[in-house]
Amino acid sequence: MNEKAKMVPVNNIMQPVETVHPAMNIHNKNYADLSKPSAYGCISGERKYHDLLLSVFQLRHRVFKERLQWDVSSINGHEIDKFDIHDTKYIITTDTESNVKGCVRILPTTSPYMLSEIFPFLWQSESPIPCSASIYELSRFAFEKEQSVKGYGFSSSVIKLLRNLILYAKDKKIEQFIFVTTTIIERMLKIQGISIERIGSEISMRNAKTVVTIMNINSQTEKSIFG
């Protein structure tokens, strides 16, 4: 190992910054962005998506570390955690210069995911925490604020992100998304008309009222997003 390699703490273990995630080796020219997202805005943790991944992690840093002031780890302005690995999937929207304006991470519930590993205490149901090929978890939902949006409506970039998410779900035969969110986002989803279900009652966490929510991929959700 290069003794001059920059070291960062990950799960209390010091690691070279480039081993934390393939995209974090910012200065390695071999990691140039060689690919664009799919038709529904899907990218993965593969190195070919290097530039887009960096933009995702930068957006998450601005939203979660700076705007919301969550207790999350950031490396040189990039918010990243142990679930950001090679085969992790992300749905994104970008501007004309390929800057990520909205993103959400998708994790299968058949593998460790945030609700099962980090927030199991939020699961308030007699049924076991989901573990199904037709149910995926959404996490790290982040988007840039748009000055033109007022009240509780979603911005055009968020609507585009939700459309991409539904297209991805239909392509992959995903029936439900489960996620931890705030009651504010829950209310916005209801106002939009999306088919959602709350699991249990709200819990105060990180200075916000938090709930576990399931989004159903059905005709109601499709109509609410596509019209």
C-alpha positions, 0 to 999 in steps of 0.5 A, a space after each residue: 500500500 502506498 504510504 502516502 495514500 490518504 486514509 479515512 475512517 470507515 466503520 472505525 477502520 482506517 482505509 485508503 480513500 480509493 478503496 471506500 468506493 471505486 468512484 472516490 479515486 477522483 484523480 485516476 484517469 482510468 475511471 473516466 465516465 464512459 457511460 450514460 444512464 439508461 433510458 430510465 436514469 439508472 446507473 450503478 456503482 461501476 467505475 464507468 459511471 465515475 463522474 455521475 457517481 461523484 455528482 450523486 455523492 456531492 448532491 447527497 453531501 449538500 442535502 444531508 450533511 449541509 442542508 439537513 445537518 444529518 450525522 453522516 460521513 462525508 469524504 471531501 464533500 462526498 456523502 457515502 456509506 457502506 451500502 454504496 458498493 459496486 452493484 448498488 443501483 441509483 436512479 438519477 436526473 441530470 441537467 444539460 451539463 450532466 450535473 445530478 439534480 436528483 437521486 435515489 438509491 435502490 437496494 434489494 430487500 433480499 440483501 442487507 439494507 438500511 431498514 434491516 441493518 440500521 433502523 430495525 427499531 422503526 419497523 412496527 409490525 408483527 410481520 417480519 421486515 421485508 425480504 422479497 425479490 419484489 420489494 426494494 428499499 429506497 434510500 438517500 432520496 436527494 434533490 436540489 431545491 428549485 426556487 419556483 416551487 412553492 407549497 407542498 408540490 414536487 419540482 419538475 426534476 423530482 417528478 422526472 425522478 419518480 417517473 424514472 423510478 416507476 419505469 425501472 420498477 416495471 422493467 424489473 418487476 418490482 411491486 413495492 418500494 419500502 423506505 424511511 422518510 419524514 412525515 413532510 415527504 409522506 404528505 407530499 407523496 399523498 398530495 401527489 396521489 401516489 399509492 402509499 401505506 404507513 407502517 406503524 406510527 411516527 417516531 422523532 429522529 434527527 429533529 424530524 418526525 420519521 415514518 416507514 412507508 411503502 410505495 405501491 407500484 400500481 395504476 394509481 401510482 402510475 396515473 399520479 405521476 404520468 397523468 
